[in-house]
Amino acid sequence: MTELSKRNHCGAPRAPWCHCRWCWCPGKPIVLVGCRNEGGKERERCWGLRQERAAVTDIISTVEFNHTGELLATGDKGGRVVIFQREQESKNQPHRRGEYNVYSTFQSHEPEFDYLKSLEIEEKINKIRWLPQQNAAYFLLSTNDKTVKLWKDEDGEWRMGSRCLRAPTMVEPVSPLCRVLVRVRWGSGTCPWVLTLCLSSQVPVLRPMDLMVEATPRRVFANAHTYHINSISVNSDYETYMSADDLRINLWNFEITNQSFNIVDIKPANMEELTEVITAAEFHPHHCNTFVYSSSKGTIRLCDMRTSALCDRHAKFFEEPEDPSNRSFFSEIISSISDVKFSHSGRYIMTRDYLTVKVWDLNMENRPIETYQVHDYLRSKLCSLYENDCIFDKFECVWNGSDSVIMTGSYNNFFRMFDRNTKRDVTLEASRENSKPRAILKPRKVCVGGKRRKDEISVDSLDFSKKILHTAWHPAENIIAVAATNNLYIFQDKVN
């Protein structure tokens, strides 16, 4: 197994990531693929530490594919961002089908302290969003609770000292005096710096080295949020993006870092009258004037920025009437929406609350057109889940590339998939214990009561400390990424 460097380029320790190759396809068995042949033995490709308890800073807090699916970014609670790049497919080993390997690792955020409010600001990465690639470099947004940063990742193949250069045309001495001036020419021009060396010193030589990826912060968007940022979303015009906290949503221009425009403000004049908070927000994938945000009351508001500068009046309001028979002490908590996503077509909205995933049609506001039960067997366990704070967990949900399949996470390292066309669903488990090369990953079932079958697991045996909150789906293929605590698993459809 290839041993990774213990430290990244910026000197920070690497996170113990796990990277396993799995496969998935609707209606087909799940098989582990991507084994690596080292020393004549087939071994599982896995990055991470086999430890009983993960360090808090190593827990993965967000996962995101870029627009082509060639890159996969993950952020953790230690403020680090790790980017995986997909390798080219090999004709000799077609079963590997382009594995993802570490491309870049950098420290995005550091812990800070607000002395004015006596508040500690965590370095945890809340969200990552990619920008479409325009040149050889890659750009992404990352945010913690208070600050959004725009990062640029690009390759460098030549290095001298601490300065990284592209391949120069030549290195020439320009003076035979006691001091030698050495100029490094860059194409038809000259570098804006000159090395001055003593005559006895050796002229530095540029040599090609292993591929180095350098991440540099190009923009820092700070001091605009009083409350914790929970969402960022890039607009379809690719000139602006929005950031949302508990009570406000701000609109930013990528070129302006010291000013943002407040487009939603639900803060009441008297904070004692506060009844709901913003939980998630996202721009429409095609219309740059339209966005949606969800609330802790289980409602969704669609806003149009053409109507007014401050979108305090929504264009559409989505809410499902509550069934009085299901009313309980926990109704308001479990109805809070933790994630909202537009479909790729822009026609539908998907929301995730604690127990269900719902799909809404933009043309029908009074009820969702589809409702999927994620783990309804936990309804009888709400009291104990409230006591251990698990009832406040925020699960994410994702679409596949064609908007025909939905995926979301659950407990015990389970994640659920729902086929919207066939109405079939499956429960799968991301676990190291099941990560044997070429092994079939069997669907899992939870037994609620009565006699338990051999292949079922009792609801009382579920491990609520193992949870899958963050998932991502390749934009064009059946490749998914699942974050289970400090481990990252990658699944794909079965190779015949």
N, C-alpha and C positions, 0 to 999 in steps of 0.2 A: 504494500500500500504506500502510495506516495506520501511522504511526510511534508506537511505544509510548514512554511516559516512561522515561527512563534509570534512574530511581530509584523505589522503591516508597514507601508511606506512612511507613514507619519510617526512611527515609533510606538503606536498603541498596540496592545496585545490583541491577537486575533480571537474572534469568537469561536467557540467549539461547535461549528455547524455540522450538521449531518446532511449528506447528499446521497440519496439512494435512488436507483433507477427502477421504476415500477412501470406498469402499463395498464391502460384501461380503455375500454370501448363498450358502448351500450350493447347489451345482449351477449357479450363475450366474457370469458373468464379473465381474471386479473393475474398477470404474470410478472415476476421480477426479472428485469433485463438490465443490460449495461454492466456485466461483470468485466473485470479487468484481468488480463493474463499477465502475471508478474512472476518470473522465476519458474515458468512452466506450470503454475497452478492457477486455477480459476478462483478469483477472490471477489468478494463483494466490494464495490466502490462505495465507501462510506466515510464522510468527514464529520468528526465530532468526538466527543469524549464519552466513554461508557461510564457514566457516573450515576449514582442513585438520585442525587438532587442537583439540579442545575443552579448555577449562580444567577442571581436576579438580573445582572447586567447582560447575561447571555441569552435571555428569553427573547425570541423573535416577536416584534411588535407590528410589522407590516411586511407584505409581499406584493410585488407588482411586476408584471411583464411589460416590456416596451411595446411600441405599436407594431413591430414586425415579429415579435416573439423571439428574436435572437438573443436578447438580454433579459435577465431576471434579477431584479433588485430586492434585497431584503434589508430591513432595519431592525435594530434591537434596542433594548432598554439601556444599553451602555452608550448610546449615541453613535454607534458604528453603522456604516452602510457597506454591505458586501454585494458586489455585482457578479453574476455568473453569465458566461457567454457560451452559446451553443457551438459545438465543434462541427466541422463539415462532416457529412456522412461518408463513411468508408465503404468501398465496394467489398473489401475483404472481410469486414465485420458488419454486415447489414443489420444485425440484431441490436447494435448500439444506437443506430438511428440518430446520431448527433447528440452526444452527451453534453451536459452543462458543466463547465469547469469554472473555477474562480478566475475572474477577469480583473477585478479591482477591489481593493479594500481601503476605506479611509474613515477617519473620525469626522463625522458631520457636525455634531453638537457636543458641547462640553457643559458640565453642571455650572449653574450660575446662581447668584444670590441677589435678590432685589432688596437693597438696604432700606429703601423708602417704605416698603410694605412688610419688611422682615419676612420675606417669602423666598423659599428655595425653589429654583427652577430646575426641574429634572432634565437630563440629557436625552431621555427616551425619544426615539423617532416615532411620531404618531402616524404620519402618512408619507408616502413617496409617490410622486407622479412624474411620468416621463413626458418630454417634449418630442415631437416628431423630428427625426434626424434630417438635417439640412446639408451637412458636410461630413467630413471624416470624424468629427467629434460627436460625443453624446452629451445631452443635457437632461438634467432631472431636478425636480423640486423635492426638498425634504424639509420637514417641520417637526419641531418639538412643541411644547405647550405655548411658547411665546414668539418664536422667531422662525421665519421661513427663509431657506437658502436655496439659491440656484447654483448648481454644481456643473462643471464641465469636465468630462473625462475624455482624454485623448492619448494616443500611443506615442511613444518616443523610442527610437531604435539606436540612437548614438548618444554617448555620454562622455564628458570630460570633466573630472572634478565633480562639482555639484551642479553643473549646468548641463542640461540635456539639449542636444542639437540634432537636427536632421543631417543627412549625409552632406558634408561640405565638399566644395570642389577641390580645395587644396589648403595646405598650411605652409606659409612662406615667411622667412625672416626678412625684415625690411631695413635693418641697419646693422653694420658690422662693428659698432662702437662697443664701449664697455657694457652697455646695456642693450639687450636685443629686444626689439619690439616685434611681436608676432601677431599678425592679423589672420583671422579665420574668415575667409570669403564665403558668403552665402549666396549661391547663384551668381547673378550679375551684380549684386550689391555687396556691401561690406557690413559686418556686424557692428552694432553701435558701441561695442566695447573692445578694448585692446589689452592683451596680456603683456605686462612688462616683467621680464625675467633677467636675472644676472647672467653674465656670459658663461659662468661655470655651471649654470643650471641646464638641465636637459629640456629641449623643446617638447612640450606635451604632444602626445600622439592620440588622435581620435580613433577609437576602435569600436566596431559594432558589438553590441551586447545583447543579452536576452531582452525580449520585449518588455518595456516598462510602461505602465499606465499611470499617468499623473492626474489626480483629481484636484481641481482648483475652484474655490468659491468665486463665482463671477458677480453675484448680487447677494445682498443680505437685506431682507425685508423685516424690520424690527419695529418695536414700540408702537404697535397699532392695535394690540389686543389686551384688554384688561383681564379677560377670562381665558381659559385653556382652549387652544385651537384643537378642534376635533376633525376638521375636513379641509382639504384643499382640492381644487378642481381647475384644470386648464381649459380655457375657452376654445371653441372651434375656430376662432379667428387667429389663435396662437400669438396674440399680442397682449392678452390680458389673462388673468386668473383670479380666482376668489379664494379667500380663506374665511372659515367660519369658526366661531367660538360658541359658548353657551347662549349668548344673547345677541350677538351681532355677526353680520356677514360683510366683509370688506372686498372691494374690487381693486385690483392692482394692475398697473402696467409694468411689463417686464423691464422697461428702461428707466422707471422711476422708483427709487427705493425709499424716499423720504416722505411720500404722500400716497394715501389710498383714499378711496371713496366708499363711504358707508352706504350700502344698498338695502340692508335690512337691520332694523333695530327694534327688538321686542322688549327692551328693558323698561319696566314701569317706573313712573315717578316715585312711587313708594315700593321698595323692594319687598315689603310684607305682602304686597298684592301679587307677587310673582307666582304664577300657576304652572308654567311650562318653560322648557329650555329647548334650544336647537340641538339636535343630536347628529345630524349629517346633512350635507348639501352637495349638489353636483350640477354642472352645466349640461344642457342638452347637447348631444353629440353632433348635431348639424346646425342648429339655430343659435347664433351667438347671443341673442337677446333673451333667451329663455333659460331658466334654471329652476331647480326644485330643492326644497329643504323639508326635513322631517322634524318632528317634535317628540318630547317625552310623553305626550298625551296620545300618541298613536295616530296623529294626523299628518297629512302631507300637503304642502302648499306649492303650487306652480305659479311662478312670477314672470312677468314680462317687463324688461327694463325699458321698453319703448313708452310705457304708459307714464312713468314718472321716475325722477332720479332716485327717490327713496321708495322702495317697493314695500311699503307698509300695508298696501292693499294687494291681495293676491288675485291672480287671474282665475285660478281654479283651486278648489279645496276638496281633498279626498279624505273621506272618513267612513269607516264601517260602523253601523249602529251596533251597540253592545247587546248581547243576549242577556236579558235579566236573570235567566236561570243559571248562568255561569258567573254571576257577580260574586266576588269574594274580596277578602282583605287585600289580596295580592293582584287584583285586576289592573290597577293603574300601573303597577311596576312591570308586569309581564306584557302590557300593551305598549310600552315605550319602544319606539323604533330605534334600533341600533345601527342600521345601514340602509341606504337608499341608492339604487342604481338604475340609470336609464338603460334600456336595451340598445343594442348596436343600431337597430333600425330607427330608434327614437320614438317608436309607437307606444311602448309599454314602460312602466315603472315597476321595479321589484323592491320590496321592503322586507326587512327581517326584524321580527320582534323576538321575544324570548322563546316562544314555543312554535312559531309558525313562520313560513315564508309566503308572502302574498304578491300576486301579480296584478297590476292595475292597468286598465286601458285609459289613455289620456282623454278619451271621449266619454268615459263613464265615471262619475265622481262618487256615486252613492255606495258602491261596494266593489270589492276586487273581483276580477273574473276568474281567478284561480287562487286556491288556498291549499298549502301543503303542510301537513303536520310533521315537524322535525323530530321531536321527542315528546310526544303527548303522554307517554308513560311516566313522565316526571311531574305531571299535574298533582299527583297525590303526595309528592315529595317537596312541595313548595315551602312548607314550613321549615324543614331542615335546610333547604337551599337558601332560605332567607337568613337563617342563623349563621351559616358559614359564608354569607355574602356572595355565593355563586349566582344568586338570582339577578345580580347586577352585572353579570358578564355581558360583554358586547360582541356578539357574533356577526361576522360579515357574510355576504352572499355574492356570488358571481354568476354571470351568464357564460355559456360557451359561445364560440364564434358565430353560430347561426341562430342564437337565441332560442334554441330548441331544448336545451338541458340547463338545469339550475343546480348549483352546488353550494352547500353551506356546511358548517362544522357543528360538532356536538361534543359530548363528554366521553371519557374513556378512550380518547384519541380516535373516536368515530367521526366520519364525515358522510354526509348524505347527498345523493344525487336523485333528481327528479326529471324524468323525460316528459315534456309537456305534450308530446304527440301521442305516445302510447300510454301515458299515465302510469308507467312503471317507475318504481323507485328501488334504490339499493342502499344498503349501509355497509361501508367499508372501514377498515381499521388501518391506521398508519402506525406501525410498531416495529421496533428493531427485532423483537422476538420472531416476527413473521418474515424477516428479510433474508430468506434463503435464495440463492441463485436459481433462476428459472422456476421458482415455486409458484403455484397458483394461489392467488389471494382470494379466499372464499368470502362471500357475503356474510355479514354477521346479523344475528337476530337477538332481540332483547325479550326475555320472558317476563311478563307482568305478574302473572299469578298462575296457580295450578301446577301441574306437573311440568318440569323443565326437560326439554329434549337435550340430547347430547351436544348438539352444535349451537345451543342457545346459551345466553348469559343472563343471569338474574339481574333485575333492576337494582336489587340491594347490593350487588357486587360491583357496580360501576364505580370507577375511580374518578371523582370529580376534580381532582388536582391535575388530571391529564385532560386537556381540553384543546380543541382546534378552533381558534378564533379567527385566524387569517388564512385565506386561500386566494389563489389566482389561477386564471385559465388562459392558455395560449390563444391569441386572437384569431388564429386560422386553423390550428390543429387540435387534436384531442390530447393535449399535454397539459397537466395541471401541477401546481405547486401547493403543497400543504405544509403549514408551519405547526409543529407539535412541540410546544414549549421551546426548547433550545435546539430542536432538530428540524431540518428541512428535508421533506420527501418530494420527489418528482415522479409523477405517474404518467404513463402514456398508453395508447391503445396497443393491443396485442399484436406482435409480429408473427405472421404465419411461417 
